[in-house]
Amino acid sequence: MAKVAFIGLGVMGFPMAGHLAAGGHDVTVYNRTRARAQAWLAQHRGRSAATPAEAAVGAEFVFTCIGNDNDLYQVILEEGGLLSGMAPGSILIDHTTASAEAARTIHAAAKERGVFFLDAPVSGGQAGAENGKLTVMAGGDEAAHARAQSVMALYARAVTYMGPSGSGQLTKMVNQICIAGLVQALSEGIAFAENAGLDAALVVDVISKGAAQSWQMENRGKSMIERKFDFGFAVDLMRKDLGICLAEAQRNGSDLPVTRLTDQFYGEVQQAGGNRYDTSSLITRLGKK
């Protein structure tokens, strides 16, 4: 078993760190809100640290799951950040959904200190984190990925190496692009069924057995019909992710018309007060006629 540190105990990081502790690892946690770290310690064996650097001292594997690029730069690169506490040969694994540019910047800074870095965003949402069924898509040092794969497997059903630094984040962008389009299409389909006088629940049950089937349909179709939107990944976070996708698309010359439009639709959900609704709340824009 290894000595590990986990930075960021949000809805994803809290259970992920818990799986590491349950797997027998020696876990030190850090969270900007100290009460959150104390809540974690009330449920799991481990210790908390006062700073990211303190958490990282002596750790073979250091995990981050925080907010955005700026948060990463602060927690990892600034004075008192993780790299100042990490030893050469240790591995920094970032599960934040961030830009590929941030991943490459951190990779270069880590390399200067002899630290390995993996950009390893996840998919599967809060339920996936709690049940240990996340999908991890990793970029960076392949040898480091091989060393860390069995540790990440404690909270993931799939841990896949995607290529050099930034590849994990680019793969996650593809994931979010696909989700956005699927949720909008499902919203339109359900609203159409309702306006046509059909039993929307029966419609979703029938078509989920055919070519229209998707994870979103299986896991969000019923709750969308019931207009319940408290099942995980928030609209605010999706808009952050889609902003990253659209910025990267501008850099690499990709045209994302559906993603761009769906991002605008999520903006309308925010304006209506749905910032913390889950992403299936796109259907609130359509309504029943």
MIBA-106756 format. One line per 3 residues: number of its first residue (from 1); for each residue x, y, z of N, C-alpha, C, O. Coordinates in steps of 0.2 Angstrom, whole numbers, plus 5000, padded with zeros to 4 digits. Layout:
# MIBA-106756
NUM> X/Y/Z/X/Y/Z/X/Y/Z/X/Y/Z | ...
//
This chain:
# MIBA-106756
1> 5004/4994/5000/5000/5000/5000/5004/5006/5000/5010/5006/5003 | 5002/5012/4997/5006/5018/4996/5003/5023/5000/4998/5024/5003 | 5008/5028/5001/5006/5034/5005/5004/5039/4999/5007/5040/4994
4> 4998/5042/5000/4995/5046/4995/4992/5052/4998/4990/5052/5004 | 4991/5057/4993/4987/5063/4995/4982/5065/4991/4982/5063/4985 | 4976/5067/4993/4971/5069/4989/4969/5076/4990/4967/5078/4996
7> 4969/5080/4985/4967/5088/4986/4961/5089/4982/4960/5088/4976 | 4956/5091/4986/4949/5093/4983/4944/5088/4985/4944/5083/4982 | 4940/5090/4990/4935/5085/4993/4928/5087/4991/4923/5087/4995
10> 4927/5089/4984/4920/5090/4982/4916/5084/4981/4917/5079/4984 | 4910/5085/4977/4906/5079/4976/4909/5073/4973/4907/5067/4974 | 4915/5074/4969/4918/5069/4966/4924/5067/4971/4925/5061/4972
13> 4928/5071/4973/4934/5070/4976/4933/5066/4983/4937/5062/4985 | 4928/5068/4986/4926/5065/4993/4925/5058/4993/4929/5054/4996 | 4921/5055/4988/4921/5048/4988/4927/5045/4985/4929/5039/4987
16> 4930/5048/4980/4936/5045/4977/4942/5044/4982/4945/5039/4982 | 4943/5049/4986/4948/5049/4992/4946/5043/4996/4950/5039/4999 | 4939/5042/4998/4937/5037/5002/4938/5030/4999/4940/5026/5003
19> 4938/5029/4993/4940/5023/4990/4947/5021/4991/4949/5015/4992 | 4951/5026/4990/4958/5025/4992/4960/5023/4999/4964/5018/5000 | 4956/5026/5004/4957/5024/5011/4954/5017/5012/4957/5013/5015
22> 4949/5016/5009/4946/5009/5009/4950/5004/5006/4950/4998/5008 | 4954/5006/5001/4959/5001/4998/4965/5000/5002/4969/4996/5000 | 4966/5003/5008/4971/5002/5012/4977/5007/5011/4982/5006/5015
25> 4976/5012/5007/4982/5017/5007/4982/5022/5012/4977/5023/5016 | 4987/5024/5014/4988/5029/5019/4987/5036/5016/4991/5039/5012 | 4981/5039/5017/4978/5045/5014/4979/5051/5018/4976/5051/5024
28> 4982/5056/5015/4981/5063/5018/4977/5067/5013/4978/5067/5007 | 4972/5071/5016/4968/5075/5012/4969/5083/5014/4971/5084/5019 | 4968/5087/5009/4968/5094/5009/4962/5097/5006/4960/5095/5000
31> 4958/5101/5009/4953/5105/5006/4953/5112/5008/4954/5113/5014 | 4951/5117/5004/4951/5124/5006/4947/5125/5011/4948/5129/5016 | 4941/5122/5011/4936/5122/5017/4938/5117/5022/4936/5111/5021
34> 4940/5119/5027/4943/5114/5032/4937/5109/5035/4939/5104/5036 | 4931/5112/5035/4926/5108/5038/4924/5102/5033/4922/5097/5036 | 4926/5103/5027/4925/5097/5022/4930/5092/5024/4928/5086/5023
37> 4936/5094/5025/4941/5089/5027/4939/5085/5033/4940/5079/5034 | 4937/5089/5038/4935/5086/5044/4929/5081/5043/4929/5075/5047 | 4924/5082/5039/4919/5078/5037/4921/5072/5034/4919/5066/5036
40> 4926/5072/5030/4929/5066/5027/4932/5062/5032/4932/5056/5032 | 4936/5065/5037/4940/5061/5042/4935/5058/5047/4936/5053/5050 | 4929/5060/5047/4924/5057/5051/4921/5051/5049/4919/5046/5052
43> 4922/5050/5042/4920/5044/5039/4926/5039/5037/4924/5033/5035 | 4932/5041/5036/4937/5037/5033/4943/5038/5038/4944/5043/5041 | 4948/5033/5037/4954/5033/5040/4959/5037/5036/4959/5037/5030
46> 4963/5042/5040/4967/5046/5036/4969/5052/5041/4968/5052/5047 | 4972/5057/5037/4974/5063/5041/4973/5069/5036/4972/5068/5030 | 4972/5075/5039/4972/5081/5035/4978/5085/5035/4982/5085/5040
49> 4979/5089/5030/4985/5094/5030/4983/5101/5030/4977/5102/5028 | 4987/5106/5032/4985/5113/5032/4986/5116/5026/4983/5121/5024 | 4991/5113/5022/4992/5116/5015/4993/5110/5010/4994/5105/5012
52> 4993/5112/5003/4994/5107/4998/5001/5104/4999/5002/5098/4998 | 5006/5108/5000/5013/5106/5000/5014/5101/5006/5017/5096/5005 | 5011/5102/5012/5011/5098/5018/5008/5091/5016/5010/5086/5018
55> 5002/5091/5013/4999/5085/5011/5003/5081/5006/5003/5075/5007 | 5007/5084/5002/5011/5080/4997/5017/5077/5000/5020/5073/4996 | 5020/5080/5005/5026/5077/5008/5026/5070/5009/5022/5067/5013
58> 5031/5066/5006/5032/5059/5007/5027/5055/5003/5027/5049/5003 | 5022/5058/4999/5017/5054/4995/5020/5052/4989/5023/5055/4985 | 5019/5045/4987/5020/5043/4981/5016/5045/4975/5018/5046/4970
61> 5009/5045/4977/5004/5048/4972/5000/5054/4975/4998/5053/4981 | 5000/5059/4972/4996/5065/4974/4990/5066/4969/4992/5066/4963 | 4984/5066/4971/4978/5067/4967/4975/5074/4968/4975/5077/4973
64> 4973/5077/4962/4969/5083/4963/4963/5082/4959/4962/5079/4954 | 4957/5085/4962/4951/5086/4959/4947/5092/4961/4944/5092/4966 | 4949/5097/4958/4947/5104/4960/4943/5108/4954/4939/5104/4951
67> 4943/5114/4954/4938/5118/4950/4940/5119/4943/4937/5117/4938 | 4946/5123/4942/4947/5125/4935/4955/5126/4934/4959/5125/4939 | 4957/5129/4928/4964/5130/4927/4967/5135/4933/4972/5133/4935
70> 4964/5140/4934/4967/5145/4939/4968/5141/4946/4973/5142/4949 | 4963/5137/4948/4963/5133/4954/4969/5129/4954/4973/5128/4959 | 4970/5125/4948/4976/5121/4947/4983/5124/4948/4987/5122/4952
73> 4983/5130/4945/4989/5134/4945/4991/5136/4952/4997/5135/4955 | 4986/5138/4956/4987/5140/4963/4989/5134/4967/4994/5135/4971 | 4985/5129/4967/4986/5123/4971/4993/5119/4970/4996/5116/4974
76> 4995/5119/4963/5001/5115/4961/5007/5120/4961/5012/5117/4963 | 5006/5125/4958/5012/5129/4956/5015/5135/4960/5020/5136/4961 | 5010/5138/4964/5012/5143/4968/5015/5141/4975/5016/5135/4976
79> 5018/5146/4978/5021/5145/4984/5017/5141/4989/5011/5143/4990 | 5019/5136/4992/5015/5132/4996/5011/5127/4993/5007/5123/4995 | 5012/5126/4986/5008/5122/4982/5011/5115/4982/5017/5114/4985
82> 5008/5110/4978/5010/5103/4978/5017/5102/4976/5021/5098/4979 | 5019/5105/4971/5026/5103/4968/5031/5105/4973/5037/5102/4973 | 5030/5110/4978/5035/5112/4983/5036/5106/4988/5041/5106/4992
85> 5031/5102/4988/5031/5097/4993/5032/5090/4991/5034/5085/4994 | 5032/5089/4984/5033/5082/4981/5040/5081/4980/5044/5085/4978 | 5042/5074/4980/5049/5072/4979/5049/5070/4972/5045/5067/4969
88> 5055/5070/4969/5057/5067/4963/5055/5060/4962/5056/5056/4967 | 5052/5058/4957/5049/5051/4956/5042/5050/4958/5039/5045/4956 | 5039/5055/4962/5032/5054/4964/5028/5056/4958/5030/5059/4953
91> 5021/5054/4958/5017/5055/4953/5011/5060/4955/5008/5059/4960 | 5010/5065/4951/5004/5070/4952/4999/5068/4947/5000/5068/4941 | 4993/5067/4949/4987/5064/4945/4982/5069/4946/4979/5070/4951
94> 4980/5073/4940/4975/5078/4941/4968/5075/4937/4968/5074/4932 | 4963/5075/4942/4956/5073/4939/4952/5079/4938/4946/5077/4936 | 4954/5085/4938/4950/5090/4936/4949/5091/4929/4953/5088/4925
97> 4943/5093/4927/4942/5094/4920/4944/5101/4918/4942/5106/4921 | 4950/5102/4915/4953/5108/4913/4955/5108/4906/4954/5104/4902 | 4959/5114/4904/4961/5114/4897/4967/5110/4896/4971/5108/4901
100> 4969/5108/4890/4975/5105/4888/4981/5109/4889/4986/5106/4891 | 4980/5115/4888/4985/5120/4889/4988/5120/4897/4994/5120/4898 | 4983/5120/4901/4985/5119/4908/4988/5113/4910/4993/5113/4913
103> 4986/5107/4907/4989/5101/4908/4997/5101/4905/5001/5099/4909 | 4998/5104/4900/5005/5104/4897/5009/5109/4901/5015/5108/4902 | 5006/5114/4904/5010/5119/4908/5012/5116/4914/5018/5116/4916
106> 5008/5112/4917/5009/5109/4924/5014/5103/4922/5018/5102/4926 | 5013/5099/4917/5018/5094/4915/5025/5096/4915/5029/5093/4917 | 5026/5102/4911/5032/5105/4911/5035/5107/4917/5041/5106/4919
109> 5031/5110/4922/5034/5112/4928/5035/5106/4932/5040/5106/4936 | 5031/5101/4932/5033/5095/4936/5039/5091/4934/5043/5089/4938 | 5040/5091/4927/5046/5088/4924/5052/5091/4927/5057/5088/4928
112> 5052/5098/4927/5058/5101/4930/5060/5099/4937/5066/5100/4939 | 5055/5097/4941/5056/5095/4948/5057/5087/4948/5058/5085/4954 | 5057/5084/4942/5058/5077/4942/5051/5073/4944/5052/5067/4946
115> 5046/5076/4944/5039/5074/4946/5035/5072/4940/5036/5075/4935 | 5032/5066/4940/5028/5064/4934/5021/5067/4935/5019/5068/4940 | 5018/5068/4929/5011/5071/4929/5007/5068/4924/5009/5067/4918
118> 5001/5067/4926/4995/5064/4922/4989/5068/4922/4987/5070/4928 | 4987/5071/4916/4981/5074/4916/4976/5068/4915/4976/5065/4910 | 4971/5068/4920/4967/5062/4920/4960/5063/4922/4957/5061/4927
121> 4956/5067/4918/4949/5069/4920/4945/5062/4920/4947/5057/4917 | 4939/5063/4923/4935/5057/4924/4928/5059/4921/4926/5064/4920 | 4924/5053/4919/4917/5053/4917/4914/5048/4921/4916/5043/4923
124> 4907/5050/4923/4903/5045/4927/4899/5049/4932/4895/5046/4935 | 4901/5055/4933/4897/5059/4938/4898/5057/4945/4902/5052/4947 | 4894/5060/4950/4894/5059/4957/4893/5051/4958/4896/5048/4963
127> 4888/5048/4955/4886/5041/4956/4892/5037/4954/4893/5032/4958 | 4895/5038/4949/4901/5034/4947/4907/5035/4952/4910/5030/4953 | 4908/5041/4955/4913/5042/4960/4911/5038/4966/4915/5035/4969
130> 4905/5038/4968/4902/5035/4974/4903/5027/4974/4904/5024/4979 | 4901/5025/4968/4901/5018/4967/4908/5015/4964/4908/5009/4963 | 4913/5019/4963/4919/5017/4961/4919/5014/4954/4922/5010/4952
133> 4915/5018/4950/4914/5016/4943/4915/5021/4938/4912/5022/4932 | 4920/5025/4939/4922/5031/4935/4926/5028/4929/4929/5023/4929 | 4926/5032/4924/4930/5031/4918/4936/5036/4918/4934/5042/4918
136> 4942/5034/4918/4948/5039/4918/4951/5039/4911/4952/5033/4909 | 4952/5045/4909/4956/5046/4902/4962/5050/4904/4962/5055/4905 | 4968/5046/4903/4974/5049/4905/4979/5051/4900/4980/5048/4895
139> 4982/5057/4900/4988/5059/4896/4994/5060/4900/4993/5062/4906 | 5000/5060/4897/5006/5062/4900/5011/5056/4900/5011/5053/4895 | 5014/5055/4905/5020/5050/4905/5017/5043/4906/5014/5041/4910
142> 5018/5039/4900/5015/5032/4900/5018/5028/4906/5014/5024/4908 | 5024/5028/4907/5027/5024/4913/5023/5026/4919/5022/5021/4923 | 5022/5032/4920/5019/5034/4927/5012/5032/4927/5009/5030/4932
145> 5008/5032/4921/5002/5029/4921/5002/5021/4922/4997/5019/4926 | 5006/5018/4920/5007/5011/4922/5008/5010/4929/5005/5005/4932 | 5011/5014/4933/5012/5014/4940/5006/5015/4944/5004/5012/4949
148> 5002/5020/4941/4997/5023/4945/4990/5019/4943/4985/5020/4947 | 4990/5015/4938/4984/5013/4935/4980/5008/4941/4974/5009/4941 | 4983/5004/4944/4980/5000/4949/4977/5004/4955/4972/5002/4958
151> 4980/5010/4957/4978/5014/4962/4971/5017/4960/4967/5018/4963 | 4971/5020/4954/4965/5023/4951/4960/5018/4950/4954/5020/4950 | 4961/5012/4949/4956/5007/4948/4952/5006/4954/4947/5003/4954
154> 4954/5009/4960/4950/5008/4966/4943/5012/4965/4939/5010/4969 | 4943/5017/4961/4937/5021/4960/4935/5021/4953/4931/5025/4951 | 4938/5017/4949/4936/5017/4941/4935/5010/4939/4938/5005/4941
157> 4931/5010/4934/4930/5004/4930/4934/5003/4924/4935/4998/4921 | 4937/5009/4922/4941/5009/4916/4946/5015/4917/4944/5021/4919 | 4952/5013/4916/4958/5018/4917/4962/5017/4910/4966/5012/4910
160> 4962/5022/4906/4965/5021/4899/4970/5027/4898/4968/5033/4899 | 4975/5025/4895/4981/5029/4893/4979/5032/4886/4978/5028/4881 | 4979/5038/4885/4976/5041/4879/4982/5044/4875/4981/5045/4869
163> 4988/5046/4878/4993/5048/4874/4997/5054/4878/4997/5054/4884 | 5001/5058/4875/5005/5063/4878/5001/5068/4882/4995/5068/4882 | 5005/5072/4886/5002/5077/4890/4997/5081/4886/4998/5083/4881
166> 4991/5082/4889/4985/5085/4886/4980/5081/4883/4974/5083/4882 | 4982/5074/4882/4977/5070/4878/4971/5068/4883/4966/5067/4880 | 4972/5067/4889/4967/5066/4894/4962/5071/4893/4956/5070/4893
169> 4964/5077/4894/4959/5083/4894/4956/5084/4887/4950/5085/4887 | 4959/5082/4882/4956/5083/4875/4951/5077/4874/4946/5078/4871 | 4952/5071/4877/4947/5066/4877/4941/5068/4881/4935/5066/4879
172> 4942/5071/4886/4936/5073/4890/4932/5078/4887/4926/5078/4887 | 4935/5083/4883/4932/5087/4879/4927/5084/4874/4921/5086/4873 | 4930/5079/4871/4925/5075/4866/4919/5072/4870/4914/5072/4868
175> 4921/5069/4876/4915/5067/4880/4910/5072/4881/4904/5070/4881 | 4912/5078/4883/4907/5083/4885/4903/5086/4879/4897/5087/4879 | 4907/5086/4873/4904/5088/4867/4898/5083/4865/4893/5085/4863
178> 4899/5076/4866/4894/5071/4864/4889/5072/4869/4883/5071/4867 | 4890/5072/4876/4885/5073/4881/4880/5079/4879/4874/5078/4880 | 4883/5084/4878/4879/5090/4877/4874/5089/4871/4868/5091/4872
181> 4876/5086/4866/4872/5085/4860/4866/5080/4862/4861/5080/4860 | 4868/5075/4865/4864/5069/4867/4858/5072/4872/4852/5070/4871 | 4860/5076/4877/4855/5078/4881/4850/5083/4878/4844/5083/4879
184> 4853/5087/4873/4848/5092/4870/4843/5088/4865/4837/5089/4865 | 4846/5083/4862/4842/5078/4858/4836/5075/4862/4831/5074/4860 | 4838/5072/4868/4834/5069/4872/4828/5073/4875/4823/5072/4875
187> 4830/5079/4876/4826/5084/4879/4820/5086/4873/4814/5086/4875 | 4823/5087/4867/4818/5088/4862/4813/5082/4860/4807/5083/4859 | 4816/5076/4861/4812/5070/4860/4807/5069/4865/4801/5068/4863
190> 4808/5070/4871/4803/5070/4877/4798/5075/4876/4792/5074/4877 | 4800/5081/4875/4795/5087/4874/4791/5085/4868/4785/5087/4868 | 4793/5083/4863/4789/5081/4857/4784/5076/4858/4778/5076/4857
193> 4786/5071/4862/4782/5065/4864/4776/5068/4868/4770/5066/4867 | 4778/5072/4873/4773/5075/4877/4768/5079/4874/4762/5079/4875 | 4770/5084/4869/4766/5088/4865/4762/5084/4860/4756/5086/4858
196> 4764/5078/4858/4760/5074/4854/4755/5070/4857/4751/5066/4854 | 4755/5070/4864/4750/5067/4868/4752/5059/4869/4747/5055/4871 | 4758/5058/4868/4760/5051/4870/4762/5050/4877/4763/5055/4881
199> 4762/5044/4879/4765/5042/4886/4773/5043/4886/4776/5038/4883 | 4775/5048/4888/4783/5049/4887/4787/5044/4890/4792/5042/4887 | 4785/5042/4896/4789/5036/4899/4789/5030/4895/4794/5027/4895
202> 4783/5028/4892/4782/5022/4888/4787/5023/4882/4790/5018/4880 | 4786/5029/4879/4790/5030/4873/4798/5029/4875/4801/5026/4871 | 4800/5032/4880/4807/5031/4882/4809/5024/4883/4814/5022/4881
205> 4804/5020/4886/4806/5013/4888/4806/5009/4881/4811/5005/4880 | 4802/5011/4876/4802/5008/4870/4808/5009/4866/4812/5005/4864 | 4810/5016/4865/4815/5017/4861/4822/5016/4864/4827/5016/4860
208> 4822/5015/4871/4829/5014/4874/4831/5006/4872/4836/5004/4874 | 4826/5003/4869/4828/4996/4867/4830/4995/4860/4832/4990/4857 | 4831/5001/4857/4833/5001/4850/4839/5006/4849/4843/5007/4853
211> 4839/5008/4843/4846/5012/4841/4846/5019/4844/4852/5022/4844 | 4841/5021/4847/4842/5028/4851/4844/5027/4858/4845/5032/4861 | 4845/5021/4860/4848/5020/4867/4854/5024/4869/4859/5024/4864
214> 4855/5026/4875/4861/5030/4877/4861/5030/4885/4856/5028/4888 | 4867/5031/4887/4867/5032/4895/4862/5037/4897/4859/5036/4902 | 4862/5043/4894/4858/5048/4896/4851/5046/4896/4847/5048/4901
217> 4848/5042/4891/4842/5040/4891/4840/5035/4896/4835/5036/4900 | 4845/5030/4898/4844/5025/4903/4844/5028/4910/4840/5026/4914 | 4848/5033/4911/4849/5036/4918/4845/5043/4919/4844/5044/4925
220> 4843/5046/4914/4840/5053/4915/4833/5054/4912/4830/5058/4913 | 4831/5049/4907/4825/5050/4904/4819/5050/4909/4815/5055/4908 | 4819/5046/4913/4813/5046/4918/4813/5052/4922/4808/5055/4923
223> 4819/5054/4925/4819/5060/4929/4818/5066/4925/4815/5071/4928 | 4819/5066/4919/4818/5072/4915/4810/5073/4914/4807/5078/4914 | 4807/5067/4913/4800/5067/4912/4796/5070/4918/4791/5073/4918
226> 4799/5068/4924/4797/5070/4931/4799/5077/4933/4797/5079/4938 | 4803/5080/4928/4806/5086/4930/4810/5087/4936/4809/5091/4940 | 4814/5082/4937/4818/5081/4943/4826/5082/4941/4828/5078/4937
229> 4829/5087/4944/4836/5089/4941/4841/5089/4947/4845/5094/4947 | 4841/5084/4951/4846/5085/4957/4850/5078/4957/4851/5075/4962 | 4852/5076/4951/4856/5070/4950/4863/5070/4949/4866/5066/4945
232> 4867/5076/4951/4874/5076/4950/4876/5082/4946/4876/5088/4948 | 4880/5081/4940/4884/5086/4937/4880/5092/4935/4875/5092/4932 | 4882/5098/4938/4878/5104/4938/4879/5108/4931/4884/5107/4928
235> 4874/5112/4930/4874/5116/4924/4880/5121/4924/4883/5122/4919 | 4882/5124/4930/4887/5128/4930/4894/5125/4928/4898/5128/4924 | 4895/5119/4930/4901/5115/4928/4901/5113/4921/4906/5113/4918
238> 4895/5111/4918/4895/5110/4911/4896/5116/4907/4900/5115/4902 | 4894/5121/4909/4896/5127/4905/4903/5129/4905/4906/5131/4900 | 4906/5128/4911/4914/5128/4911/4917/5124/4906/4921/5126/4903
241> 4915/5117/4906/4918/5112/4902/4917/5114/4895/4921/5113/4891 | 4911/5116/4893/4909/5118/4886/4913/5124/4884/4915/5124/4878 | 4914/5128/4888/4919/5134/4887/4926/5132/4885/4929/5134/4880
244> 4928/5127/4889/4935/5124/4887/4935/5121/4880/4939/5122/4876 | 4929/5117/4879/4929/5114/4872/4929/5119/4866/4932/5118/4861 | 4925/5124/4867/4924/5129/4862/4930/5133/4861/4932/5134/4855
247> 4934/5134/4866/4940/5138/4866/4946/5133/4862/4949/5136/4858 | 4946/5127/4864/4950/5122/4860/4948/5121/4853/4953/5121/4849 | 4942/5121/4852/4940/5120/4845/4942/5126/4840/4944/5125/4835
250> 4942/5132/4843/4944/5138/4840/4952/5137/4838/4954/5139/4833 | 4955/5134/4843/4963/5133/4842/4964/5128/4837/4969/5129/4833 | 4960/5123/4837/4962/5117/4832/4958/5117/4825/4958/5113/4821
253> 4953/5122/4825/4950/5123/4818/4944/5119/4818/4941/5118/4812 | 4941/5116/4823/4935/5112/4823/4929/5116/4823/4928/5122/4827 | 4924/5114/4820/4917/5118/4820/4912/5114/4824/4911/5108/4823
256> 4910/5117/4829/4905/5114/4834/4899/5117/4834/4897/5120/4840 | 4895/5117/4829/4888/5121/4829/4883/5119/4834/4880/5123/4838 | 4883/5112/4835/4878/5110/4840/4880/5111/4847/4876/5113/4852
259> 4887/5110/4849/4889/5112/4855/4889/5119/4857/4887/5121/4862 | 4890/5123/4852/4889/5131/4853/4882/5133/4855/4881/5137/4859 | 4878/5130/4851/4870/5131/4852/4868/5128/4859/4865/5132/4863
262> 4870/5122/4861/4868/5119/4867/4871/5123/4873/4868/5124/4878 | 4877/5126/4872/4880/5130/4877/4876/5136/4879/4875/5138/4884 | 4873/5139/4873/4869/5145/4874/4862/5143/4878/4860/5147/4882
265> 4860/5137/4876/4854/5134/4880/4855/5133/4887/4851/5135/4891 | 4861/5131/4889/4863/5130/4896/4863/5137/4899/4861/5138/4905 | 4865/5142/4895/4865/5149/4898/4858/5151/4900/4857/5155/4905
268> 4853/5149/4896/4847/5151/4897/4844/5148/4903/4840/5151/4907 | 4846/5141/4904/4844/5138/4911/4847/5142/4917/4844/5142/4922 | 4854/5144/4916/4857/5148/4921/4853/5154/4923/4851/5156/4929
271> 4851/5158/4918/4847/5164/4919/4841/5163/4922/4838/5167/4925 | 4838/5157/4921/4831/5155/4924/4832/5152/4931/4827/5150/4935 | 4838/5152/4934/4840/5150/4941/4842/5143/4941/4842/5140/4947
274> 4843/5140/4936/4845/5133/4936/4852/5131/4937/4854/5126/4934 | 4856/5135/4939/4864/5134/4940/4866/5128/4943/4870/5125/4940 | 4862/5126/4948/4864/5119/4951/4860/5113/4949/4861/5108/4952
277> 4855/5114/4944/4852/5109/4942/4857/5104/4938/4862/5107/4936 | 4855/5098/4937/4860/5094/4933/4859/5095/4926/4854/5099/4924 | 4863/5092/4922/4863/5094/4915/4857/5092/4911/4856/5095/4906
280> 4853/5087/4914/4847/5085/4910/4842/5091/4910/4836/5090/4907 | 4843/5096/4914/4838/5102/4915/4837/5106/4908/4833/5110/4908 | 4841/5104/4903/4839/5107/4897/4832/5107/4895/4830/5111/4891
283> 4829/5102/4897/4822/5101/4895/4817/5106/4898/4812/5108/4895 | 4819/5110/4903/4815/5115/4906/4814/5121/4901/4810/5125/4901 | 4819/5122/4896/4818/5127/4891/4812/5126/4886/4809/5130/4883
286> 4810/5119/4885/4805/5117/4880/4798/5117/4883/4794/5120/4880 | 4797/5114/4889/4791/5114/4892/4785/5110/4888/4786/5108/4882 | 4780/5109/4892/4774/5106/4889/4769/5111/4886/4768/5116/4889
289> 4767/5110/4880/4763/5114/4876/4755/5113/4878/4751/5117/4876
//
